[in-house]
Amino acid sequence: MKKLMISTVIIMAIGMSGCGKAATDPAPAAAADNKSVQTQEVKKVEDKKQLMDIKEIGEGTIILDTASGTSEDNNIPFMFYDKENFIVQIGYSGSIAGDKLTYVYVDGILNCKEQNSDNFASAINLSDNMLDAGLHVVEFIQYDNNKEDGQVEVYRMAKYEFKKD
């Protein structure tokens, strides 16, 4: 149990400097009018990419890490679904070219951009639909021009799952 707690604290500490959006105070969001909320939801849908049918290409490794295990050897690590969670972090590590920006997508939606390198460790902030019970896909992509309109040079994919207890 102590190892689990220590691992969780380490992943959270890494995640504070990792990618993802910072948690915000829910009070300002409640004060926002419905129109801006709808605009944000439409933007998320428009930003969704259909990348899951690309085969892994390029050099590098990426491994997701949860308390249940890792995604190494195509394993699917899991976490238990809790409707009280608003934001959860999932750790990842690996080795990937540091001269390119890494785009991280969760379920086809851009989560963050990060410059990784050999033997790195970081975390992704998961929120909203990324916390729903079921299987989720995380994609790590590097483009030749560091922009989404470029040619894919590196593509890695891993999965995680939220289980209902």
C-alpha positions in Angstrom: 0.0 0.0 0.0 2.9 2.4 0.8 4.4 1.7 -2.6 1.1 2.5 -4.3 0.8 5.8 -2.3 4.5 6.7 -3.0 4.0 5.9 -6.8 0.9 8.0 -6.9 2.6 11.0 -5.2 5.6 10.7 -7.6 3.3 10.5 -10.7 1.3 13.5 -9.4 4.5 15.5 -8.8 5.8 14.7 -12.3 2.4 15.6 -13.7 2.4 19.0 -12.2 5.1 19.8 -14.7 3.7 17.4 -17.3 1.2 18.1 -20.0 -2.5 18.7 -19.9 -4.6 21.6 -18.9 -4.4 23.0 -15.4 -7.4 22.5 -13.2 -9.5 25.6 -12.8 -11.8 26.8 -10.2 -15.4 25.7 -11.0 -16.9 29.0 -9.8 -15.9 31.0 -12.9 -17.1 28.2 -15.2 -20.5 28.3 -13.4 -20.7 32.0 -14.0 -19.9 31.7 -17.8 -23.0 31.9 -20.0 -24.2 28.8 -21.9 -23.1 30.2 -25.2 -19.4 30.1 -24.4 -19.7 26.6 -22.9 -21.4 25.4 -26.1 -18.7 27.0 -28.2 -16.0 25.2 -26.2 -17.8 21.8 -26.7 -18.1 22.4 -30.5 -14.4 23.3 -30.6 -13.5 20.0 -28.9 -15.5 18.1 -31.4 -13.9 20.0 -34.3 -10.4 19.4 -32.9 -10.9 15.6 -32.7 -8.6 13.8 -35.1 -9.2 10.4 -36.7 -5.7 9.0 -36.2 -6.4 5.6 -34.6 -6.0 3.7 -37.9 -2.4 4.7 -38.4 0.2 2.0 -37.9 3.1 2.7 -35.5 5.9 4.3 -37.5 9.3 5.9 -36.6 11.7 5.3 -33.7 10.8 5.5 -30.0 8.9 3.9 -27.2 6.1 5.2 -25.0 4.6 3.3 -22.0 1.6 4.4 -20.0 1.9 3.7 -16.2 -0.9 3.3 -13.6 -1.1 1.6 -10.2 -2.4 -1.6 -12.0 0.7 -1.8 -14.3 2.0 -0.5 -17.6 1.1 -0.6 -21.3 4.3 -2.5 -22.1 3.8 -5.5 -24.4 0.4 -4.1 -25.4 -1.0 -4.6 -21.9 -3.9 -2.3 -21.0 -3.4 -0.7 -17.6 -6.6 0.2 -15.7 -7.9 2.5 -13.0 -11.2 2.3 -11.2 -13.8 4.8 -12.3 -15.0 7.2 -9.7 -17.7 9.8 -10.6 -16.2 12.1 -8.0 -12.9 12.5 -9.9 -12.7 15.7 -12.0 -9.1 15.3 -13.0 -6.8 12.3 -12.9 -3.2 11.9 -14.1 -1.7 9.0 -15.9 2.0 8.6 -16.1 4.0 7.9 -19.2 7.6 7.3 -20.0 9.8 6.2 -22.8 12.4 7.3 -25.3 11.5 9.5 -28.4 13.3 12.0 -30.5 13.9 15.3 -28.7 14.2 17.4 -31.8 10.5 17.2 -32.5 7.4 18.3 -30.6 5.3 15.4 -29.4 1.5 15.9 -29.8 -0.5 13.8 -27.3 -4.0 12.9 -28.2 -6.5 11.1 -25.9 -9.5 9.5 -27.7 -8.5 11.6 -30.8 -8.6 15.0 -29.0 -5.4 17.0 -28.6 -4.5 16.9 -24.9 -1.1 18.6 -25.0 2.2 19.2 -26.8 5.5 18.4 -25.2 9.2 18.1 -26.0 10.3 14.7 -24.9 13.8 13.1 -25.1 15.6 9.9 -24.4 14.5 8.3 -21.1 11.9 10.8 -20.1 8.9 10.5 -17.7 5.9 12.8 -17.6 2.1 12.7 -17.0 -1.1 13.5 -18.8 -4.0 15.2 -17.2 -7.2 13.4 -17.9 -10.6 15.1 -17.5 -14.2 15.1 -18.9 -14.9 12.1 -21.2 -11.3 10.8 -20.7 -12.5 9.7 -17.3 -15.6 7.7 -18.5 -15.7 4.0 -17.8 -14.3 2.0 -20.7 -11.3 1.8 -23.0 -9.4 4.9 -24.0 -6.7 5.5 -26.6 -3.6 7.7 -26.1 -1.6 8.6 -29.3 1.8 10.2 -29.4 2.7 11.8 -32.7 5.6 13.8 -34.0 5.2 15.7 -37.3 8.1 16.6 -39.7 7.4 20.3 -39.4 6.2 20.3 -35.7 2.7 21.2 -36.9 -0.4 19.1 -37.3 -0.5 19.7 -41.0 2.9 18.0 -41.5 3.8 14.4 -42.3 3.7 12.0 -39.4 7.3 10.9 -38.6 6.6 9.1 -35.3 3.4 7.5 -34.2 2.9 5.5 -31.0 -0.4 4.4 -29.4 -1.3 2.9 -26.0 -4.6 2.2 -24.3 -5.9 2.6 -20.7 -9.2 1.6 -19.1 -11.4 2.9 -16.4 -13.3 0.1 -14.8 -16.5 0.4 -12.7 -16.2 -1.4 -9.3 
